[in-house]
């Protein structure tokens, strides 16, 4: 544990892009994706400046990281992949997440979490990454951030639609989970 305390924020939030002219403030995508439990247990070490919490409707967020309300976006949708389910993610949630990302300052350290850190948070993070890089590069970056990812396909489809990828991002999501990331064929 002593080694963990010596880790700096720059090492934890290693920028994914050296330069990001596509972001309004040039944010180089400093992000951690986790479960709610990991976020709570590591809140002092990780010390995010901004937080996206994805929660099921009616669930409680237990003793999460204290941030000003403008730095914490709470999204409420379940982990269902059926868009007809009442608690399924809606396009407005993706729009809200993208608007939140657009307001991040260049030095922001973003933490995205859902209950398990496997489905909803990874799907949303894949969409965030794909705003600034091609879908295959976004998928590879997500795998590097969260190898156990299994992005929620419905959330990925919403991101794909919002970004106008015509299924390209959704196709990359089908490659998860993967123990080792390999470049796509052809």
Beta strands, then each sheet from edge to edge (+ up, - down):
strand 1: 31-35
strand 2: 50-55
strand 3: 72-76
strand 4: 110-114
sheet 1: 1+ 4+ 2+ 3+
end
